[in-house]
Amino acid sequence: MVKIILGVVIGAAIGGTIGYFGKCATGTCPLTSNPYIGAIYGGVIGLLFTSLK
């Protein structure tokens, strides 16, 4: 359980950082439109990586 939570937190942190520094000028980029969306995408990807066996 801790492994999954840690994966989501790390993924959200990385996604939020990418969303903050890689802002899209038009707002059409789903991952880099803002830090919150980037954190959500990163958390989901982190969850997927940690749930693999």
C-alpha positions as CSV (number, residue, x, y, z in Angstrom):
1,M,0.0,0.0,0.0
2,V,2.8,2.4,0.9
3,K,4.5,1.6,-2.5
4,I,1.3,2.7,-4.4
5,I,0.9,5.9,-2.4
6,L,4.6,6.7,-2.8
7,G,4.3,6.1,-6.6
8,V,1.3,8.4,-6.9
9,V,3.0,11.2,-4.8
10,I,6.2,11.0,-6.8
11,G,4.3,11.0,-10.1
12,A,2.1,13.9,-9.0
13,A,5.2,15.9,-8.0
14,I,6.9,15.2,-11.4
15,G,3.8,16.0,-13.3
16,G,3.2,19.2,-11.4
17,T,6.7,20.3,-12.0
18,I,6.4,19.6,-15.7
19,G,3.1,21.5,-15.8
20,Y,4.6,24.4,-14.0
21,F,7.8,24.8,-16.1
22,G,6.4,23.6,-19.4
23,K,3.3,25.8,-19.7
24,C,1.7,25.6,-23.1
25,A,1.1,29.0,-24.7
26,T,-2.3,28.1,-26.2
27,G,-3.6,26.0,-23.3
28,T,-4.3,23.0,-25.6
29,C,-1.6,20.8,-24.3
30,P,-3.3,18.5,-21.7
31,L,-0.2,17.7,-19.7
32,T,1.4,21.1,-19.6
33,S,-1.7,23.3,-19.4
34,N,-1.2,24.0,-15.7
35,P,0.5,22.4,-12.7
36,Y,-2.7,20.9,-11.3
37,I,-3.5,19.0,-14.5
38,G,0.1,17.9,-14.8
39,A,0.0,16.6,-11.2
40,I,-3.2,14.7,-11.9
41,Y,-1.7,13.1,-15.0
42,G,1.5,12.4,-13.2
43,G,-0.3,10.8,-10.3
44,V,-2.3,8.5,-12.6
45,I,0.9,7.5,-14.4
46,G,2.6,6.9,-11.1
47,L,-0.3,4.7,-10.0
48,L,-0.1,2.7,-13.2
49,F,3.7,2.2,-12.9
50,T,3.4,1.0,-9.2
51,S,0.5,-1.3,-9.9
52,L,2.5,-3.3,-12.5
53,K,3.8,-6.5,-11.2
